[in-house]
Amino acid sequence: MAKIIHLTQTTPNLSVDELLAGFHPSYRFGEVSFNTYRPDPNQPSQAEAVSKLSNFAQTVGKNNGGGLFSKLFGKKTTAKNGMYLDGGFGVGKTHLLASLWHASPGPKAFGTFVEYTNLVGALSFRRTVEVLSEYKLVCIDEFELDDPGDTVLMSRLMRELSDAGVKLAATSNTLPGALGEGRFAAVDFQREIKTLSEQFDVHRVDGVDFRHRGLPDAPQPLDDSAIEDFATERYPEATLAVDDFAELVAHLHKVHPSRYRQLLAETDALVLHNVDTITDQSIALRFVVLADRLYDKDVPIVASGKPFSELFTAEMMAGGYQKKYYRAVSRLTALAREGQVGEPAL
């Protein structure tokens, strides 16, 4: 028989160690390796990326010029402490980054750009530097800058980690020198952006942009009175998180985004009553983080109200954070199709 819980009644309190324990590849990339990556023979840059990252993995945990002492008194080196994979959506960058993480010795961290900025918010900048400086490798997936504060924050964090000898690896669909373009006056922050780009050797991963074929069709929302019966029948042995959408949105405002992974720890499927359009951008960005954690955990969704294609306003979908919102809509729609139609979320 399905177990019913409510996210709105869950407020996770995590220690530093518990927070950091979540910095690993998601369920979807929990067992990938360089051997399971299938390079497109028509795109030689993909096989080159495997070779470069395999070699880079061999340097993790070894001092090859990193660290402040070496910088001051050691021999000069042109080797960089970071690898940066640039390329479009759907070419396997996250697969490659997760493969690097699995192939490297620990301690090590793997998280999205947003998860690292949230970690700083939860621990403070100085404490985050202290903790991550003890790591051998820090992997940053979906590296993207959306505002000047994040630009300064991440440039400082990467610089200090690099000075401590930590290896860095990142993925993005934006070259380091172009980070922030289209979202704020990037020209005013060229010094910080240049600092970021200098941390990495950049490798372009070419390929077919599979996920730019448009958003999948959102399934028709179910009748509100029927969604709980529908979910318990479809998932009879699961733990179902059943919540009113407006109440969940209000609750997210009280829970730090760094704790959203733990918020969903017991959830096998999500049942949402009365989904509606979010009009407040700060709340919308929190829901984007929740969508990423739901997708990471592959949590199917059963919902009533508006379809997820109407989750954000037209202004949001056309604004500076549009990539985040499109990703969230795409992922939530895929999870809703999985929950209501039985189509696996890819």
N, C-alpha and C positions, 0 to 999 in steps of 0.2 A: 504494500500500500504506500502511495506517495506521502512523503513528509512535507509539511508546509512550514516555511519560515517567512520572515518579513525583513527585507533589507533595512527598512526604516526603523527597525527595532535593534539594529546591529551597529555598534560603534566600536570598531577595533582599536585597541591600544597596543602598539607594538614597541618593543625595545629596538635599539640600534641594530643589534644582531638579527632580529626578526625582519626588520626592514631590508637589510642587505641580503638576507637569505632569498628574497624575491628577485634579486638581480641575476637572473639566468634566462636562457632562451625559453620561449613559451612552449606550451604543449605541442604546437605545430612543428617546432624545430628542436624538439627534445632529444632526438636521436640521429640527426643528420650528420653527415661527414663530407669531406672532399670527395670521397668515393661515390657518394650517393648523388652528387651534383652531376647533371648531364649537360656538358657544354654543347651548344649548337655548333656543328662543324662549319656552318656558314658565318659564324661570328668568332673569329680567332681570339678576340679580346676576352672571351669567357674562359677558354682554356688557359690563357695567360694569367687571368686573375687567380685561378686555382693554383698555378705554379708560384705566383708571387706570394700569396697568402700562406701556402705550405712552407715556403722558405721563411716567411716572417714569423710563423709559429715556432720555428727553430731558434729564433732569437729571444723569445719571451722568457724572462727570468734570468737573462744573461746581461751583464753590464757591458754595453758596447759604446760607451760614451755618454750614457745618460747620467743624471745626478748632478747636483750643484758642485760637489767636490771635483768631479772629473772635468766639469766645464771650466772651473777656475785653474786647475793644476794639471790636468791631463792633456793628452795630445788632441789637436783639433780633428774633428771628424765631420764628414759631410753627410753621414747616414742620419736619417730622420727617425724619430721615435714613433711615428704613426703611419698607418696605411688608410687611404681614403678611397672608397669605391663610389664612383659617380656613374649614374645611368638611369634610364627610365624605369617605370613601374614594371614588375613582372619579369625581370631578367635574372632573378635569383640572387640579388645582393644580400638579402637577409639570410638566405640559406648559406651563402659563403661566409658571412660574418659569424653565424652560429657555428659553422664548421671550424672556423679559427678558434672560437672559444672552447669547443670540445677538444681540440687538438693541443691546447696550450696548458701548461701547468698553472696551478692556482697559488694563492688566492686570486680570483679574477671576477669581473663584474660584466654583465650584459644587460643593457636596458635601452629604452628609447630615449631620445633627446628630452622629451617631456618628463620622463621618470627621473632623469638626473636633475633637472631644474626643480622638480618637486622634492627630491631628496635634500637639496640645498635649503629649500623652504622649511623642511621638517627638522633638519639638524643644525642649520646655520652653515654659512660658507666655510668658515675656518674648520669646523668639525668635519665637514665633508672632505675637505682637502686632507686632513689628518688621517681619516679612515681610509680613503682611496689611495693615499700615498703608500700604504702597506701592500697594495695589490701589485701583481705582476702585469696584469692586462686589464684595460678598461675598454669595452666595446660600446659604441653609441650608434644605435640604429635610428634611421629616419632623422638624420641631422638636419635641422631647419631652424632658421632664426625668424621670429615673428615680431620682435620689438627690440628697441635699443637696450632695454634692461637685460634681456637674455643674451644679446651680443656681448656686452661687457662681462656678464657673469660667466658665460662659457669660455670666452677668450682667457679670462683669468684662471679659471679652473684647469683648462687644458695646459696652459703655460706652467702652472705650478706642479701639475702632475708630471708633465714632461721633465721639468727640472728635477723632480724626485726620482727619475729613472723609470717611470711607469710607461709601458707600451700602450699606445692608443690605436684604435681602429674604428672607423666610422663608415656609414653608408648614407647616401643622400641622392636626390635627383637634381641637385644644384651644385655646381663646382664651388670649391671653397671661396674663391675670389668673388663669387656672385651671390653669396649668402645674404639674405635680407632684401634682395632686389624685389621691388613691387609691393613691399609691405611697409616700409618706412624709408626715411631719407638716408639710404645706405651710404651715400657719399659723405655724410657727417660722421660715419663710424668706420672709415676706411682703415684707420690704424688698428682697431680691434679686429676687423675682418682679416687684415693682412697677418696679424699675429696668429689667428686661427689657421690660415692657409699655410703658414710656414711650419706648422707642426707635422704636416702629412706629405707622404709621397702619394700622388694622385694617380689612380688607374681608372680609365673609362671602360665600363662594361656595356658593350653594345648588344642590341637584340630587339626582338619584337616586343612592343609595349602592350602586352596582353590585356592589362587592366584599363586601357584607355579606349575600350569599345563602347563606352557609355555605361550608365548605371543600370543594374538589373532592375526588372520590373518589381515593384513592391507588391506583395500579396495583399489581397483585400483584407482589411481588419475584420476580425470576427465580432459577432454580437457580444456585447459586454456581459450579458447574463450567462453566456455559454462558455467563456474562455477557461474558467477553472475546471469545469467538467471535461472540456476538450483536452486540456493539458494533463490532467490526472489519468485520462484514458490512454493518451499517447505515451506518457511516461509514468507507468504505474509503480515503478520501484525507485523513482528519482526523488531528490530533494528539490522541491519547487519553491523559488522565491516569488511570493505573490504580493504585489504592491500597487497602490494607486500612483499613476505617473506624477501628478502634481506633488504628492507627498514625498515621493522619491527624489524629485528634483530639489525640493526644499531641504531634504535630509543631506543630499550631496554637498550643499553649501556649508554644512556643519562638520563634514568629514574631510580631512586633508587628502588631496588626490594621491599622495604617496601610499595611502592605506586602502585604495580601491581594490587592489588585488586581494587583500585579506578580507575586505568586505564581501567578496564573492567566493570566499574559500569553500563554503559548504554548498554553493548553488550549482545544481545540475541543469536546470532550465529556469528561465525567467518568464513570469506571467505579469503583464503590465495592463492595468485598467486605464482606459481613457487617455491614450497618448495624445498630446497636443503640441502645437508649435511653440518653441521656446523663443522669446523675444528679447531676453536679456543676454548680452554677449558673454559676460563673465560666467553665467550659469551654463550657457551653450558650450563654452570651452571645457567646463568641468564634465559635461555629458560626453564630450568627445573623448576624454580620458577614460570614462566608464566604458564607452563603446570599444575602445582599444583593449581594455582588460577583458571584456566579454568575448571579444573575438579571439584574443590570445588563448582563453580557456575553452573556446568553442561551446559557448552556452546558447542553446537554441532559445528563441523568443516566441511567445504566444501573446498577441496583443489585440486590444480593441482601441477605438478612437481613430485618429488620423494615421495614414500610412507614414512610414519613416521618410518617404520622399518629401513630406511636408513638415519635417521636424524643425528645420531652421528657416528663417525668413529669407525672402529673395535677396534682400540687401546683404545678409550674411553670406549667402551662397555666391555672391558676386564680389565680395569684399576682400580685404587683405588676408583673411584666414580661410579663403575658399578651399584650399587644398585639404586642410584639416576637416572641414565640414563635408566635403565630397567623400573623403575617406570614411568618415563616420557613417554617413548615409549608406554608402556602399556596403560597409561591414554589417550594420544593423539590418539592412534589407536582406543580406545573405543569411543572417542568423534567423530572421523572421521566416524566410522561405524554408529554412531547415526545420523550424519549429512547427510551421503550419502546413507546409506542402511536402515535407520529407526530403527536400533537396539538400544534399550536403553543402555546407558553406566552405568554399575554396578560398 
